[in-house]
Amino acid sequence: MIRMCWYYAVLVYSSFVHASGALLGALFRIKHRPGGVYDWSTQDWSRQVLRAAGTPVRAEGLDSIPRDQPVIYASNHSSMFDIWALSAVLPGSTRFVAKQELARVPFVGPAMVAAGHVMIDRAVSRRAFEAYDRAAHTVRRGFSPIVFPEGTRSRTGELLPFKNAPFALAIAAQVPLVPVYVHNTFRILPKGGWRLRSMPIRLIVGEPIPTAGLGPADREALRDRCRAAILALRARVDSDGRAS
């Protein structure tokens, strides 16, 4: 109970501090630089929340991520803790491609927009694809977007069907697509839950999938290849669990 109360207290305080930093940066028109205020507003916030929750991240496969160019990360999604785990450990200036509803969260939503995260209105297909066009522009500026191809958090922890649009983004950007599997976050805090369970998070990065030379007609094949890669990462985790 003490840990849970501390987590929620830090979540509120740290969200306010880091959101303020991003909003002030935008107000004073501070330009992005790697490790600057906008990266700090997401990465340091995530690390503080994870420490408060007692959920350290054990990352594997980071060496396979290209460091000489932006990439697009594609991950499973079953908890808010996915966001913090990915932000805390993935290299580069990462930004989320997230649902429009998050922009309406008081203070935090406007700060995400100020920091350069891309919001998607899923209710209107035209606006959703416009948002992915903005995300492709974000990649060209040197950012590495994080996408959740399921489109929402899984209520069971199982992998949901993938949407096509994130893979249209990868093809438009012509940068490697990096599959990622995040384990244990569903057990820590599932969608709709509030009771925290402190335990380590395991984050596994797969081999990058090249997109150079792919066109719109390759979108579904890329989607299926990425989903298969994430399922293989999950199978690896399950196999390790049975062996232990």
Accessible surface in RSA format (square Angstrom, percent):
REM  Atomic radii and reference values for relative SASA: ProtOr
REM  Chains: A
REM  Algorithm: Lee & Richards
REM  Probe-radius: 1.40
REM  Slices: 20
REM RES _ NUM      All-atoms   Total-Side   Main-Chain    Non-polar    All polar
REM                ABS   REL    ABS   REL    ABS   REL    ABS   REL    ABS   REL
RES MET A   1   151.91  78.7 107.10  70.9  44.81 106.7  99.28  84.4  52.62  69.7
RES ILE A   2   152.80  87.0 148.28 110.5   4.52  10.9 150.63 108.5   2.17   5.9
RES ARG A   3   109.99  46.2 103.62  52.8   6.37  15.2  34.58  47.3  75.42  45.7
RES MET A   4    17.33   9.0  16.62  11.0   0.71   1.7  15.83  13.5   1.50   2.0
RES CYS A   5    75.34  57.0  65.66  73.2   9.68  22.8  31.24  79.2  44.10  47.6
RES TRP A   6   146.60  58.8 142.59  69.0   4.01   9.4 130.14  69.4  16.46  26.7
RES TYR A   7     2.79   1.3   2.65   1.5   0.14   0.4   0.01   0.0   2.77   3.4
RES TYR A   8    74.72  34.9  74.10  42.2   0.62   1.6  70.53  53.0   4.20   5.2
RES ALA A   9    56.11  51.6  41.31  63.8  14.80  33.7  51.82  73.0   4.29  11.4
RES VAL A  10    19.81  13.0  18.49  16.7   1.32   3.2  19.78  17.2   0.03   0.1
RES LEU A  11    36.69  20.4  36.66  26.2   0.03   0.1  36.66  25.7   0.03   0.1
RES VAL A  12   107.25  70.6 101.38  91.8   5.87  14.1 105.41  91.6   1.84   5.0
RES TYR A  13   146.11  68.2 142.19  80.9   3.93  10.2 105.70  79.4  40.41  49.8
RES SER A  14     0.21   0.2   0.00   0.0   0.21   0.5   0.21   0.4   0.00   0.0
RES SER A  15    14.29  12.1  12.66  16.9   1.62   3.7  10.33  22.0   3.96   5.5
RES PHE A  16   120.85  60.5 118.59  73.5   2.26   5.9 120.40  73.0   0.45   1.3
RES VAL A  17    49.92  32.8  45.44  41.1   4.48  10.8  47.53  41.3   2.38   6.5
RES HIS A  18     3.10   1.7   2.94   2.0   0.16   0.4   3.10   3.2   0.00   0.0
RES ALA A  19     6.68   6.1   2.39   3.7   4.30   9.8   5.32   7.5   1.37   3.6
RES SER A  20    24.82  21.0  23.19  31.0   1.63   3.8  22.29  47.5   2.54   3.6
RES GLY A  21    14.04  17.3   0.00   N/A  14.04  17.3  12.70  34.9   1.33   3.0
RES ALA A  22     0.69   0.6   0.69   1.1   0.00   0.0   0.69   1.0   0.00   0.0
RES LEU A  23    51.30  28.6  46.91  33.6   4.39  11.0  47.22  33.2   4.08  11.0
RES LEU A  24    95.55  53.2  95.14  68.1   0.41   1.0  95.55  67.1   0.00   0.0
RES GLY A  25     1.73   2.1   0.00   N/A   1.73   2.1   0.82   2.3   0.91   2.0
RES ALA A  26    42.58  39.1  26.71  41.2  15.86  36.1  30.25  42.6  12.32  32.6
RES LEU A  27   127.53  71.0 103.30  73.9  24.22  60.9 110.72  77.8  16.81  45.2
RES PHE A  28   141.18  70.6 117.04  72.5  24.14  62.8 121.84  73.9  19.34  55.3
RES ARG A  29   212.25  89.1 189.49  96.6  22.76  54.2  69.04  94.4 143.22  86.8
RES ILE A  30    90.10  51.3  78.64  58.6  11.46  27.6  83.70  60.3   6.40  17.4
RES LYS A  31   182.23  88.9 166.31 102.0  15.92  37.9 114.91 103.4  67.32  71.7
RES HIS A  32    52.88  28.9  27.21  18.9  25.68  65.7  22.11  22.8  30.78  35.8
RES ARG A  33   154.55  64.9 152.62  77.8   1.93   4.6  59.22  80.9  95.32  57.8
RES PRO A  34   108.14  78.8  95.10  86.7  13.04  47.4  95.50  78.8  12.64  78.6
RES GLY A  35    55.48  68.4   0.00   N/A  55.48  68.4  30.37  83.4  25.10  56.2
RES GLY A  36     6.11   7.5   0.00   N/A   6.11   7.5   6.11  16.8   0.00   0.0
RES VAL A  37    40.14  26.4  28.79  26.1  11.35  27.3  33.33  29.0   6.81  18.5
RES TYR A  38    15.75   7.4  15.33   8.7   0.42   1.1  10.99   8.3   4.76   5.9
RES ASP A  39     3.67   2.6   3.23   3.2   0.44   1.0   0.66   1.5   3.01   3.0
RES TRP A  40    91.51  36.7  86.22  41.7   5.29  12.4  75.71  40.4  15.80  25.6
RES SER A  41    10.11   8.5   4.72   6.3   5.38  12.4   3.12   6.6   6.99   9.8
RES THR A  42     9.25   6.6   8.81   8.9   0.43   1.0   4.18   5.6   5.06   7.7
RES GLN A  43    27.30  15.3  27.30  20.0   0.00   0.0   2.19   4.7  25.11  19.0
RES ASP A  44    37.15  26.0  36.98  36.8   0.17   0.4   3.43   8.1  33.72  33.6
RES TRP A  45    29.43  11.8  29.43  14.2   0.00   0.0  29.43  15.7   0.00   0.0
RES SER A  46     0.00   0.0   0.00   0.0   0.00   0.0   0.00   0.0   0.00   0.0
RES ARG A  47    99.87  41.9  98.09  50.0   1.78   4.2  32.20  44.0  67.67  41.0
RES GLN A  48    53.08  29.7  50.16  36.7   2.92   7.0   7.93  16.9  45.15  34.2
RES VAL A  49     0.13   0.1   0.00   0.0   0.13   0.3   0.13   0.1   0.00   0.0
RES LEU A  50     9.45   5.3   8.93   6.4   0.52   1.3   9.15   6.4   0.30   0.8
RES ARG A  51   156.53  65.7 138.67  70.7  17.86  42.5  80.19 109.6  76.34  46.3
RES ALA A  52     4.25   3.9   1.35   2.1   2.90   6.6   3.82   5.4   0.43   1.1
RES ALA A  53     0.00   0.0   0.00   0.0   0.00   0.0   0.00   0.0   0.00   0.0
RES GLY A  54    18.85  23.2   0.00   N/A  18.85  23.2  11.52  31.6   7.33  16.4
RES THR A  55     0.23   0.2   0.00   0.0   0.23   0.5   0.00   0.0   0.23   0.3
RES PRO A  56    75.27  54.9  64.97  59.2  10.30  37.5  74.84  61.8   0.43   2.7
RES VAL A  57    31.42  20.7   3.80   3.4  27.62  66.5   3.80   3.3  27.62  74.9
RES ARG A  58   152.05  63.8 146.39  74.6   5.65  13.5  55.96  76.5  96.08  58.2
RES ALA A  59    37.62  34.6   6.54  10.1  31.09  70.7   6.54   9.2  31.09  82.3
RES GLU A  60    57.08  32.8  51.49  39.0   5.60  13.3  35.32  68.3  21.76  17.8
RES GLY A  61    34.76  42.9   0.00   N/A  34.76  42.9  22.45  61.6  12.30  27.6
RES LEU A  62    47.02  26.2  44.59  31.9   2.43   6.1  44.59  31.3   2.43   6.5
RES ASP A  63   144.73 101.4 114.87 114.3  29.87  70.6  40.27  94.8 104.47 104.2
RES SER A  64    33.54  28.3  11.50  15.3  22.04  50.8  23.43  49.9  10.11  14.2
RES ILE A  65     5.52   3.1   1.55   1.2   3.97   9.6   1.73   1.2   3.79  10.3
RES PRO A  66    36.13  26.3  20.43  18.6  15.71  57.1  32.15  26.5   3.98  24.8
RES ARG A  67   153.91  64.6 114.68  58.5  39.24  93.4  67.87  92.8  86.04  52.1
RES ASP A  68   131.19  91.9  91.12  90.7  40.07  94.7  51.83 122.0  79.36  79.1
RES GLN A  69    76.98  43.0  59.48  43.5  17.50  41.7  24.67  52.5  52.31  39.7
RES PRO A  70    32.43  23.6  28.28  25.8   4.14  15.1  31.70  26.2   0.73   4.5
RES VAL A  71     1.66   1.1   1.66   1.5   0.00   0.0   1.66   1.4   0.00   0.0
RES ILE A  72     0.00   0.0   0.00   0.0   0.00   0.0   0.00   0.0   0.00   0.0
RES TYR A  73     1.55   0.7   1.55   0.9   0.00   0.0   0.00   0.0   1.55   1.9
RES ALA A  74     0.00   0.0   0.00   0.0   0.00   0.0   0.00   0.0   0.00   0.0
RES SER A  75     0.00   0.0   0.00   0.0   0.00   0.0   0.00   0.0   0.00   0.0
RES ASN A  76    10.20   7.0  10.20   9.9   0.00   0.0   2.57   6.2   7.63   7.4
RES HIS A  77    16.60   9.1  15.52  10.8   1.08   2.8   3.85   4.0  12.76  14.8
RES SER A  78     6.74   5.7   6.74   9.0   0.00   0.0   2.58   5.5   4.16   5.8
RES SER A  79     0.00   0.0   0.00   0.0   0.00   0.0   0.00   0.0   0.00   0.0
RES MET A  80    55.93  29.0  55.46  36.7   0.47   1.1  45.44  38.6  10.49  13.9
RES PHE A  81     0.00   0.0   0.00   0.0   0.00   0.0   0.00   0.0   0.00   0.0
RES ASP A  82     0.00   0.0   0.00   0.0   0.00   0.0   0.00   0.0   0.00   0.0
RES ILE A  83    18.12  10.3  18.12  13.5   0.00   0.0  18.12  13.0   0.00   0.0
RES TRP A  84     5.57   2.2   5.57   2.7   0.00   0.0   5.57   3.0   0.00   0.0
RES ALA A  85     0.00   0.0   0.00   0.0   0.00   0.0   0.00   0.0   0.00   0.0
RES LEU A  86     0.00   0.0   0.00   0.0   0.00   0.0   0.00   0.0   0.00   0.0
RES SER A  87     0.39   0.3   0.00   0.0   0.39   0.9   0.00   0.0   0.39   0.5
RES ALA A  88     9.95   9.1   3.84   5.9   6.11  13.9   3.84   5.4   6.11  16.2
RES VAL A  89    38.64  25.4  22.14  20.0  16.50  39.8  27.74  24.1  10.90  29.6
RES LEU A  90     6.96   3.9   0.00   0.0   6.96  17.5   0.00   0.0   6.96  18.7
RES PRO A  91    29.53  21.5  18.10  16.5  11.43  41.5  28.06  23.2   1.47   9.1
RES GLY A  92    49.80  61.4   0.00   N/A  49.80  61.4  35.44  97.2  14.37  32.2
RES SER A  93     9.94   8.4   5.29   7.1   4.65  10.7   1.71   3.6   8.23  11.5
RES THR A  94     1.91   1.4   0.44   0.4   1.48   3.5   0.15   0.2   1.76   2.7
RES ARG A  95     2.55   1.1   2.55   1.3   0.00   0.0   1.41   1.9   1.14   0.7
RES PHE A  96     5.71   2.9   5.58   3.5   0.14   0.4   5.58   3.4   0.14   0.4
RES VAL A  97    11.11   7.3   1.40   1.3   9.71  23.4   1.40   1.2   9.71  26.3
RES ALA A  98    14.03  12.9   7.66  11.8   6.38  14.5  14.03  19.8   0.00   0.0
RES LYS A  99    53.69  26.2  47.17  28.9   6.52  15.5  25.62  23.1  28.07  29.9
RES GLN A 100    60.08  33.6  60.08  43.9   0.00   0.0  16.26  34.6  43.81  33.2
RES GLU A 101    75.94  43.6  70.70  53.5   5.25  12.5  37.35  72.3  38.59  31.5
RES LEU A 102    35.99  20.0  35.61  25.5   0.37   0.9  35.71  25.1   0.28   0.8
RES ALA A 103    20.04  18.4   9.34  14.4  10.71  24.4   9.34  13.2  10.70  28.3
RES ARG A 104   167.37  70.3 140.57  71.7  26.80  63.8  75.81 103.6  91.56  55.5
RES VAL A 105    60.48  39.8  57.91  52.4   2.57   6.2  60.20  52.3   0.28   0.8
RES PRO A 106   113.40  82.6  97.48  88.9  15.93  57.9 107.61  88.8   5.79  36.0
RES PHE A 107    78.91  39.5  70.35  43.6   8.56  22.3  72.67  44.1   6.24  17.9
RES VAL A 108    35.03  23.1  35.03  31.7   0.00   0.0  35.03  30.4   0.00   0.0
RES GLY A 109     0.00   0.0   0.00   N/A   0.00   0.0   0.00   0.0   0.00   0.0
RES PRO A 110    63.38  46.2  55.32  50.4   8.05  29.3  60.61  50.0   2.77  17.2
RES ALA A 111     6.66   6.1   5.93   9.2   0.73   1.7   6.28   8.8   0.38   1.0
RES MET A 112    29.76  15.4  27.92  18.5   1.84   4.4  22.42  19.1   7.35   9.7
RES VAL A 113    81.03  53.3  70.58  63.9  10.45  25.2  70.58  61.3  10.45  28.3
RES ALA A 114    30.13  27.7   4.61   7.1  25.52  58.1  14.55  20.5  15.58  41.3
RES ALA A 115     5.65   5.2   1.23   1.9   4.42  10.1   1.92   2.7   3.73   9.9
RES GLY A 116    25.41  31.3   0.00   N/A  25.41  31.3  21.84  59.9   3.57   8.0
RES HIS A 117    11.56   6.3   3.56   2.5   8.00  20.5   1.00   1.0  10.56  12.3
RES VAL A 118    10.19   6.7   7.43   6.7   2.76   6.7  10.19   8.9   0.00   0.0
RES MET A 119    11.56   6.0   7.94   5.3   3.63   8.6   7.94   6.7   3.63   4.8
RES ILE A 120     9.89   5.6   9.85   7.3   0.04   0.1   9.85   7.1   0.04   0.1
RES ASP A 121    32.26  22.6  30.59  30.4   1.67   4.0   7.82  18.4  24.44  24.4
RES ARG A 122   108.74  45.7  81.38  41.5  27.35  65.1  49.82  68.1  58.92  35.7
RES ALA A 123    97.22  89.4  53.49  82.5  43.74  99.5  65.29  92.0  31.93  84.6
RES VAL A 124    54.25  35.7  51.53  46.7   2.72   6.5  54.25  47.1   0.00   0.0
RES SER A 125    80.47  68.0  72.79  97.1   7.68  17.7  34.45  73.4  46.02  64.5
RES ARG A 126   150.25  63.1 138.04  70.4  12.21  29.1  77.51 105.9  72.74  44.1
RES ARG A 127   118.57  49.8 115.95  59.1   2.62   6.2  22.80  31.2  95.77  58.0
RES ALA A 128    12.27  11.3  12.27  18.9   0.00   0.0  12.27  17.3   0.00   0.0
RES PHE A 129    88.97  44.5  88.15  54.6   0.82   2.1  88.15  53.4   0.82   2.4
RES GLU A 130    73.48  42.2  71.51  54.1   1.98   4.7  31.80  61.5  41.68  34.0
RES ALA A 131     0.79   0.7   0.79   1.2   0.00   0.0   0.79   1.1   0.00   0.0
RES TYR A 132    23.83  11.1  22.49  12.8   1.34   3.5   7.77   5.8  16.07  19.8
RES ASP A 133    94.84  66.4  89.69  89.3   5.15  12.2  26.50  62.4  68.34  68.2
RES ARG A 134   123.56  51.9 118.71  60.5   4.85  11.6  68.59  93.7  54.98  33.3
RES ALA A 135     0.08   0.1   0.08   0.1   0.00   0.0   0.08   0.1   0.00   0.0
RES ALA A 136     4.02   3.7   4.02   6.2   0.00   0.0   4.02   5.7   0.00   0.0
RES HIS A 137    98.42  53.8  98.42  68.4   0.00   0.0  68.48  70.6  29.94  34.8
RES THR A 138     8.62   6.1   8.62   8.7   0.00   0.0   1.41   1.9   7.21  10.9
RES VAL A 139     2.89   1.9   2.10   1.9   0.78   1.9   2.10   1.8   0.78   2.1
RES ARG A 140   157.68  66.2 118.78  60.5  38.90  92.6  70.27  96.0  87.41  53.0
RES ARG A 141   134.61  56.5 102.25  52.1  32.36  77.1  36.99  50.6  97.63  59.2
RES GLY A 142    42.77  52.7   0.00   N/A  42.77  52.7  24.44  67.1  18.33  41.0
RES PHE A 143     5.27   2.6   5.27   3.3   0.00   0.0   5.27   3.2   0.00   0.0
RES SER A 144     7.04   5.9   7.03   9.4   0.01   0.0   0.00   0.0   7.04   9.9
RES PRO A 145     1.59   1.2   1.59   1.4   0.00   0.0   1.59   1.3   0.00   0.0
RES ILE A 146     0.00   0.0   0.00   0.0   0.00   0.0   0.00   0.0   0.00   0.0
RES VAL A 147     1.91   1.3   1.84   1.7   0.07   0.2   1.91   1.7   0.00   0.0
RES PHE A 148    25.85  12.9  17.10  10.6   8.75  22.8  17.10  10.4   8.75  25.0
RES PRO A 149     0.05   0.0   0.00   0.0   0.05   0.2   0.05   0.0   0.00   0.0
RES GLU A 150     4.78   2.7   1.19   0.9   3.59   8.5   0.00   0.0   4.78   3.9
RES GLY A 151    20.90  25.8   0.00   N/A  20.90  25.8  13.59  37.3   7.31  16.4
RES THR A 152    40.36  28.7  36.29  36.8   4.07   9.7  36.87  49.5   3.49   5.3
RES ARG A 153    52.32  22.0  49.09  25.0   3.24   7.7   0.49   0.7  51.83  31.4
RES SER A 154     1.37   1.2   1.22   1.6   0.16   0.4   1.34   2.8   0.04   0.1
RES ARG A 155   161.81  67.9 137.46  70.1  24.34  58.0  59.83  81.8 101.98  61.8
RES THR A 156    92.26  65.6  72.59  73.6  19.67  46.9  71.99  96.7  20.27  30.6
RES GLY A 157    27.83  34.3   0.00   N/A  27.83  34.3   5.83  16.0  22.00  49.3
RES GLU A 158   103.01  59.1 102.48  77.5   0.54   1.3  44.32  85.7  58.69  47.9
RES LEU A 159    23.46  13.1   6.33   4.5  17.12  43.0   7.55   5.3  15.91  42.8
RES LEU A 160    53.85  30.0  53.42  38.2   0.43   1.1  53.85  37.8   0.00   0.0
RES PRO A 161   104.52  76.2  98.91  90.2   5.60  20.4 102.08  84.3   2.44  15.2
RES PHE A 162    16.54   8.3   0.18   0.1  16.36  42.6   0.28   0.2  16.26  46.5
RES LYS A 163   118.90  58.0 115.10  70.6   3.80   9.0  61.01  54.9  57.89  61.7
RES ASN A 164    41.28  28.5  36.28  35.1   5.00  12.0   8.00  19.3  33.28  32.2
RES ALA A 165    16.41  15.1  14.54  22.4   1.87   4.3  14.54  20.5   1.87   5.0
RES PRO A 166     3.63   2.6   3.49   3.2   0.14   0.5   3.49   2.9   0.14   0.9
RES PHE A 167     0.18   0.1   0.18   0.1   0.00   0.0   0.18   0.1   0.00   0.0
RES ALA A 168    27.25  25.1  21.26  32.8   6.00  13.6  23.73  33.4   3.52   9.3
RES LEU A 169     2.21   1.2   0.00   0.0   2.21   5.6   2.11   1.5   0.10   0.3
RES ALA A 170     0.00   0.0   0.00   0.0   0.00   0.0   0.00   0.0   0.00   0.0
RES ILE A 171    11.59   6.6   9.35   7.0   2.24   5.4   9.35   6.7   2.24   6.1
RES ALA A 172    59.80  55.0  32.29  49.8  27.51  62.6  44.00  62.0  15.80  41.9
RES ALA A 173    13.06  12.0   0.00   0.0  13.06  29.7   0.36   0.5  12.70  33.6
RES GLN A 174    74.23  41.5  58.07  42.4  16.16  38.5  42.80  91.1  31.43  23.8
RES VAL A 175    12.67   8.3  11.80  10.7   0.87   2.1  12.67  11.0   0.00   0.0
RES PRO A 176    21.40  15.6  20.89  19.0   0.51   1.9  20.89  17.2   0.51   3.2
RES LEU A 177     0.39   0.2   0.39   0.3   0.00   0.0   0.39   0.3   0.00   0.0
RES VAL A 178     0.00   0.0   0.00   0.0   0.00   0.0   0.00   0.0   0.00   0.0
RES PRO A 179     0.59   0.4   0.59   0.5   0.00   0.0   0.59   0.5   0.00   0.0
RES VAL A 180     0.00   0.0   0.00   0.0   0.00   0.0   0.00   0.0   0.00   0.0
RES TYR A 181    19.15   8.9  19.15  10.9   0.00   0.0   3.92   2.9  15.23  18.8
RES VAL A 182     3.09   2.0   0.00   0.0   3.09   7.4   0.00   0.0   3.09   8.4
RES HIS A 183    49.44  27.0  48.67  33.8   0.77   2.0  31.07  32.0  18.37  21.4
RES ASN A 184    26.97  18.6  20.00  19.3   6.97  16.8   1.92   4.6  25.05  24.2
RES THR A 185     0.67   0.5   0.48   0.5   0.20   0.5   0.00   0.0   0.67   1.0
RES PHE A 186    61.30  30.7  59.56  36.9   1.73   4.5  59.56  36.1   1.73   5.0
RES ARG A 187   118.16  49.6 110.03  56.1   8.13  19.4  42.39  57.9  75.77  45.9
RES ILE A 188     0.13   0.1   0.00   0.0   0.13   0.3   0.00   0.0   0.13   0.4
RES LEU A 189    17.13   9.5  16.16  11.6   0.98   2.5  16.16  11.3   0.98   2.6
RES PRO A 190    45.61  33.2  43.44  39.6   2.17   7.9  43.44  35.9   2.17  13.5
RES LYS A 191    46.88  22.9  34.21  21.0  12.67  30.2  14.25  12.8  32.63  34.8
RES GLY A 192    73.57  90.7   0.00   N/A  73.57  90.7  36.05  98.9  37.52  84.0
RES GLY A 193    34.72  42.8   0.00   N/A  34.72  42.8  17.12  47.0  17.60  39.4
RES TRP A 194   143.30  57.5 142.24  68.8   1.06   2.5 113.40  60.5  29.90  48.5
RES ARG A 195   141.02  59.2 133.79  68.2   7.23  17.2  54.41  74.4  86.61  52.5
RES LEU A 196    18.71  10.4   0.95   0.7  17.76  44.6   0.95   0.7  17.76  47.8
RES ARG A 197   122.53  51.4 117.78  60.0   4.75  11.3  44.04  60.2  78.49  47.6
RES SER A 198    54.18  45.8  23.65  31.6  30.53  70.3  22.01  46.9  32.17  45.1
RES MET A 199    27.34  14.2  22.54  14.9   4.80  11.4  25.54  21.7   1.80   2.4
RES PRO A 200    43.74  31.9  43.20  39.4   0.54   1.9  43.20  35.7   0.54   3.3
RES ILE A 201     0.21   0.1   0.00   0.0   0.21   0.5   0.21   0.2   0.00   0.0
RES ARG A 202    49.98  21.0  49.44  25.2   0.54   1.3  24.26  33.2  25.71  15.6
RES LEU A 203     0.00   0.0   0.00   0.0   0.00   0.0   0.00   0.0   0.00   0.0
RES ILE A 204     0.00   0.0   0.00   0.0   0.00   0.0   0.00   0.0   0.00   0.0
RES VAL A 205     7.26   4.8   0.00   0.0   7.26  17.5   0.00   0.0   7.26  19.7
RES GLY A 206     8.75  10.8   0.00   N/A   8.75  10.8   8.75  24.0   0.00   0.0
RES GLU A 207   129.21  74.2 120.47  91.1   8.73  20.8  62.98 121.8  66.22  54.1
RES PRO A 208    33.15  24.2  19.45  17.7  13.70  49.8  19.45  16.1  13.70  85.2
RES ILE A 209     6.87   3.9   6.87   5.1   0.00   0.0   6.87   4.9   0.00   0.0
RES PRO A 210    83.69  61.0  76.45  69.7   7.23  26.3  78.42  64.7   5.27  32.7
RES THR A 211     1.36   1.0   0.01   0.0   1.35   3.2   0.06   0.1   1.30   2.0
RES ALA A 212    83.14  76.4  59.85  92.4  23.29  53.0  60.19  84.8  22.95  60.8
RES GLY A 213    74.67  92.1   0.00   N/A  74.67  92.1  40.47 111.1  34.20  76.6
RES LEU A 214    57.06  31.8  47.39  33.9   9.67  24.3  47.39  33.3   9.67  26.0
RES GLY A 215    22.67  28.0   0.00   N/A  22.67  28.0  20.76  57.0   1.91   4.3
RES PRO A 216   123.83  90.2 109.33  99.7  14.50  52.7 115.37  95.3   8.46  52.6
RES ALA A 217   104.78  96.3  65.00 100.3  39.79  90.5  77.60 109.3  27.18  72.0
RES ASP A 218    49.86  34.9  49.04  48.8   0.82   1.9   3.22   7.6  46.64  46.5
RES ARG A 219    68.10  28.6  68.01  34.7   0.08   0.2   4.82   6.6  63.27  38.3
RES GLU A 220    90.31  51.9  89.91  68.0   0.40   1.0  20.15  39.0  70.16  57.3
RES ALA A 221    68.04  62.6  54.29  83.8  13.74  31.3  61.04  86.0   6.99  18.5
RES LEU A 222     6.25   3.5   2.36   1.7   3.89   9.8   5.58   3.9   0.67   1.8
RES ARG A 223    53.46  22.4  53.46  27.3   0.00   0.0   4.74   6.5  48.72  29.5
RES ASP A 224    76.42  53.5  69.86  69.5   6.56  15.5  30.31  71.3  46.11  46.0
RES ARG A 225   133.11  55.9 125.11  63.8   7.99  19.0  47.10  64.4  86.00  52.1
RES CYS A 226     0.00   0.0   0.00   0.0   0.00   0.0   0.00   0.0   0.00   0.0
RES ARG A 227    66.54  27.9  66.54  33.9   0.00   0.0  23.70  32.4  42.84  26.0
RES ALA A 228    58.55  53.8  49.69  76.7   8.87  20.2  53.13  74.8   5.43  14.4
RES ALA A 229    27.74  25.5  18.31  28.3   9.43  21.5  26.28  37.0   1.46   3.9
RES ILE A 230     0.58   0.3   0.58   0.4   0.00   0.0   0.58   0.4   0.00   0.0
RES LEU A 231    56.82  31.6  53.21  38.1   3.61   9.1  53.56  37.6   3.27   8.8
RES ALA A 232    61.04  56.1  47.20  72.8  13.84  31.5  54.11  76.2   6.93  18.4
RES LEU A 233    13.61   7.6  13.43   9.6   0.18   0.5  13.61   9.6   0.00   0.0
RES ARG A 234    57.56  24.2  57.56  29.3   0.00   0.0  13.68  18.7  43.88  26.6
RES ALA A 235    54.49  50.1  49.62  76.6   4.87  11.1  52.95  74.6   1.53   4.1
RES ARG A 236   106.56  44.7 100.93  51.5   5.62  13.4  52.01  71.1  54.55  33.1
RES VAL A 237     7.50   4.9   6.18   5.6   1.32   3.2   6.18   5.4   1.32   3.6
RES ASP A 238    61.84  43.3  53.71  53.5   8.13  19.2  16.60  39.1  45.24  45.1
RES SER A 239    53.99  45.6  52.12  69.6   1.87   4.3  15.99  34.0  38.00  53.2
RES ASP A 240    61.09  42.8  54.56  54.3   6.53  15.4  20.91  49.2  40.17  40.1
RES GLY A 241    48.11  59.3   0.00   N/A  48.11  59.3  33.81  92.8  14.30  32.0
RES ARG A 242   185.48  77.9 151.20  77.1  34.28  81.6  82.07 112.2 103.41  62.7
RES ALA A 243    91.81  84.4  49.46  76.3  42.35  96.3  60.59  85.3  31.21  82.7
RES SER A 244   124.84 105.5  59.46  79.4  65.38 150.6  79.37 169.0  45.48  63.7
END  Absolute sums over single chains surface
CHAIN  1 A    11767.9       9586.9       2181.0       7080.6       4687.3
END  Absolute sums over all chains
TOTAL         11767.9       9586.9       2181.0       7080.6       4687.3
